Amino acid sequence: MDVRDVSKDPQYLEHLQKYQQMLADAQAHEGEHPENMKSPQGLILDFTIKQMLYDRIPANAYHFRTSFMPPLYAPCITPFEDLKKATIKDFTFETHHRGFYILLKAVTSPLKQTSIMVIAEDEDGKVLLLQLYNQEDQIMSDGRLAEGTVILVKEPYLKFMADGQCGIRVDHLSDIKFLPEHDGLVPLAWRPQIMEEDITANDWKIKGNDLFNKGSYYLAIECYSKALYSSPTHEEALTIKLNRVLAYLHTSQFEAALRDAETMTDSEQSEKALFRKAQALYHLRRFRESCEVFAVLAREYPENDAARAEFNRAIARLAEQERGNYQFDRLQLEVERRRPPLLDHATYVGPVCVKLTESRGRGLFTTEGVRAGDLLLCEKAFAYAFHDGELPSLGLFLTVNANEKTMTLGTQLDLVSMIVQKLHKNPSQMETFNSLYSGSYKSVEVGEVDGLPIVDTFLAERIMSLNCFGFPRSSRETHIRSTSEREEQRITFHDEFLSCGFWLLASYINHSCYSNAHRSFIGDMMIIRASQDIEPNTEITISYKSPLAKDSMEGRIDLQHWGFECDCIICQVSKKTEDTKLAQRKKFRDDILEAFRSDNKPGIKEIKNMIMALEETYTHPAAEVPRLSIWEGYLKLAGLYAACGHPQKVIEFALKVLESLGYIIEGGDIPHTPGTRLIVKKWGFIADPLIECWMMLFSGYRLLAPDLADAALGYAKLCFKICVGEDETFDTYMTSFQGF
């Protein structure tokens, strides 16, 4: 939704064709044993040169990297005890070697491109390229993949590489394990000299502490775990476990941290234990429980200033979670300061619930009646991949999915990795995530093997691609830029975005071109507000793609990616309208907008005639079916009259803007009857430029009907709240509006 889909863009088609050819060439070697492989020295030299060249890419270079999704394959779900050991000579190209595993040792430092790569050797001394996808960037520097690391790969997939060499690609996190040097699976020739039986629990703890202090938290966890299996005293065990809790917190393994913290009895709940337990609960978004633990901590250890500050933070999150008490103006300030704009705030679920729809699976429904502008949902992103246009050196990914024949430009590849990592670290969220719509993809039904979670990367990718949202850093920022920049430079409200994120609950909201709710963003917080008055037990809808997009004809939006057709009233009428009339309507609209852009603008009378001709292509009343092709012309005409200082005409055409979009307005006509109120009897289609429309009405009424000005300003503020997500910064916005 609003992501940069370039599947039909000729500029990028060559990448899809190139990959399809590479795939065909590779599959032609299926079943062959690797031959004519480079010597280990030659392969390592080539890789080292590649590392050196990659390091020399200018910091200010704007580039995108191309990532190809491989043919789909399932993660290994066979228990390790049932796998057989093999080496490279046993493998064949383009084959998933089910029932086998291989041990490899890294013989170079890693390189990060679209994957994390390293040259590795097997026990026979044969070398190949190992490509690891969806790994954390920290693996490059925290020692887990240092030269000499031993890696276990389950059911390896041997690829025929473009240069004729062989490589192993690993997409599923559970298919790989980094073995600590003391692991019994490490071959004798690759083991250190010190025998582990000579190491005490305290030795392991000290080693873990040293690694922790170096930022090697995963390796520290391995040492702490080994210490706990090395017969520590009771006091040693408590200290070791507390240290492991802290390491788990540093690696975002919050469920594991809480599990360790909860194994301590009440008498063992020290100051550190309580503090770390409360932190784990906080990061798991269990704010009420976190506050309860912090309350005990505050009572037992009142001098702990850090705990008091954390307690206050948890209280603020609880107020947001339970009552929707946000200080939105502060959120806007936080977004301006943060890169990426990840905000520490809670999810608020308003008067909504998930229910089955009649024909589109599950959806989000109101539990009570709501008014336009009411907050339905304010959700913290489950995962959020931000592209900062001010830092082009970070680059972008062109993700080519030959399975679906789609291409996207943006941060989707990063988003998949973030989702997979989060599920792997905190697997209790997997059931909710995996139940979301995934199209026709069928995943394995095993959630855990050998005590470790199984996260299907391709299921995550399918769910992500069908449910993610493209977004601006701030909807308010985007709106202000769109109204302040010159016409040809404006960001429009139907832009596709390079950043993308995933919001679990918002994923249940189904599409309608004529939606009754509107989404906006403040950093990684998605805000859903009602854009119309909604009755209880009514399904909430948003637009996956805006029907206002330049290249769309009314009701003719391509929704094939999601596998359905919209049946809203706009689409129903469009299907009954001849294509020639829709094309004629689009041409009229384009001609009108071009007339306003032209240096030699036609006269106002001629523009009015053009708009009237466009009006005549419609037959249904606008109050029933919004006239999406005409409102922009009216808005520009109102702006033209505002520039000429004709407030009565501004009011006339601003009201026509609203009426063309399905609004029913009472009491707004000029001349005005004193005592008559300005009321929106029915809300219509919502769009960002309507804020400007209401502000023009406010300016006009202030001159010709002052008793209506406050009502118009109130509706401008309400429209701002719906489109931007909040109205706390409206007064600042209003001061920049150029009225009469």
C-alpha positions, 0 to 999 in steps of 0.5 A: 500500500503506497509502496514503490511498485516498479513491476511495469516500469520499463526502466527496471524490466531488464533486471527481471529479465536478467534474473529469469535468464540467470535462473534458467542458466543455473537450473540447467546445471541441476543435479551436476556435481561441482567441477573446475572449482577455483583453488581456495587461494584464488577464491579467497583472493577474488573475495578480498578484492571485492571487499576492497572495492566495496569499501571504496564506494563514495559515502555520498553515492546514491545507488540501489542494490538488486536482490533476487528472491530465489525459488521458494523452499521450506525451512528444515523441520527435521530434528538434528538427530535425524540429519546426516553429515555431508561435505561439499563433494556430496552435493549437486547444483540447484538442490536442497539436500534434505536430510543432511547438514554440513559444517563449514568454517569461515576463512575470511571476514564477512562482506555485507551487500544484499546478503552477508557473505563469507568464504567458508571451507568444509572439513575436506578443505574445499571452499565456497561462498556462503550467502546468509540472508536476513541476518542482523548487521551486528553479525559483521562486528560482534564476533559471531561470524569472525574468521575461524567461526564454525557454522552448521547449515541444515539441508543446504541449498547448493547454488550454481553462481553466475561465475560458474562457481558454487555457493550455499544460500541460506534464507531461513534463520533456523537453517543455520547455527553458529557454533561456539568453539566449545560445542561438541559438534566442532571438529577436533581439528577446528577446536581450541587447545583448552579442554572445556572440563578445565573451565569452571562456572566462574571462568565462563562467567568472567569470559561472558562478562568480557565479551559483554563489555566488548558488545559481543552479546550473543557470544556472552549469552553462550558463555553464561549458558555454559556457566549455568551448566557447569555446576555453579553455586547458588549465588553464582547461578543468580549472578550468571542468570542476571547477567544473561538477562541483561545480555538478552535485553541487549539483543532484543530477546525479551521473552528469553529475558523475562523467562530467566527473570521469572525463574527467580523466587520472590526471595531472590528478586534483587534490585537488579532482578526487578529492574530487568524484569520490568524492562523486559515487560516494557519492551514486550508492550506489557505496560501494566505488568511493567508498572506493577513491577516498577511499583515494587521496585520503587517501594523497596528501593526508593533511592533508585533514580534510574528505576523511578525514571523508567517507572514514569516512562512506563506510566506514560505508555500505559496511559497511551495504551489504555486511554489513547492519551498522546501528546501528538505535538511532542511526537511531531518534535521527536520525529524531527530529531530522530533518524530513523524516526522510531518512537517510544510510544504504545499502541492504543486500540479504540472502539474497534475489534477484529471480526469475520466479514462476509466475503473478505476474511477478517476485518476491523469493525467498530464496536460503537458509533463514532464521529468523523475525526475520532481516533480508532487506532494508533499503532506502533509499527511491528517492524519499520524500515526507513529510507532517509533521502538525506543519507543516499549512501545507505542506498535502496533495494530493487527487490526482484521476485521472479515467483510473483513477477513483481519488483519493488524499489525501497526498503522491503528487503530490510523489512522482511529481515526485521520481521524474521528477526523479531519473530525468531527472537520473540516467537510468541508473536508468530501465531498472530503474524502467521495467521495474516493473509498470505495469498496462496502460499502454503507454509510448513506447520511446524513452529519449533524444532530442537527447542528453536523457533522455525520462521519461514522467511518466504511466508514472512515475505508474502505476508509483508508484501500483501500487508505492508504500508509505504509511508512518509516520515510524517504526514504533517510534514508531507502535507506542509511541503505539498502546499508550500512548494511550487506546483511542479515540485509538490509531493502529492497525496497519492505518492508512493514511498520508499520507506515501508513498515508493518503494523499488525492490527492495521493489516486487518483493515480491508480496502475501499476506494470510498473508505470511511477511515484514513491513515496517517503517520508520525514516525513509526506510529500509524494513526487511523481516524474515522473520515465519516460518521460510522455506525456501530458494527460497521467494517472500517475500510481504507484505500490501499491505492488512492483512486485519485492517482494520476494514472487511474480512471475512477474505479479502475485501480489495479488490485490484482496484487491482493487478489480481489476487486473493489465493490464500493459504489465508485467502482460499481458505477465505474464498471457500468460506465463505458471505457470511452466515457471514462477516458473522455473524463480523464482527458477533460480533467488533464486538460483542465489541470494543464490549463492552470499550469500553462503560462498562457492561462485561458480566461476564467470563463473558458476554464468554467466551460471546461469544468462544466463539460466535465460535469456533464459526463456524470449522471449519478448525484455527487452525494451518492457517488463522489465525482473524483475527476472534477474537484481539483478543477474547482479547488484551483478555480477557488484558489484563482479567485482567492488570488484575485480577491473575490471572496464570494466566488472563493466560497462558491467554488470551495463549496463545489469542491466539497459537494463534488466529493460527496459532502452535504453542506448546509448553511454555507451559501452566500448571501448568508441568512443570519442565524443559519449555522454551517453544518456538514450533514454528510461527510464524503471522500477525504483528501489532504487538499480539503484542509486548504479548501476549508481554510479558503472558506474560513477566509471568505466567511471572515469577510462576508459572513463572520458568524460562519468563520469559526465553524469553517475553521473548526472543520478545517481543524477536523480535516487536518486531524483526519489527514495529518493524524492530530490537531495539536499543531494546527494553530502553527499550521494555520499561521502559515496559511495565506488567506485574503 
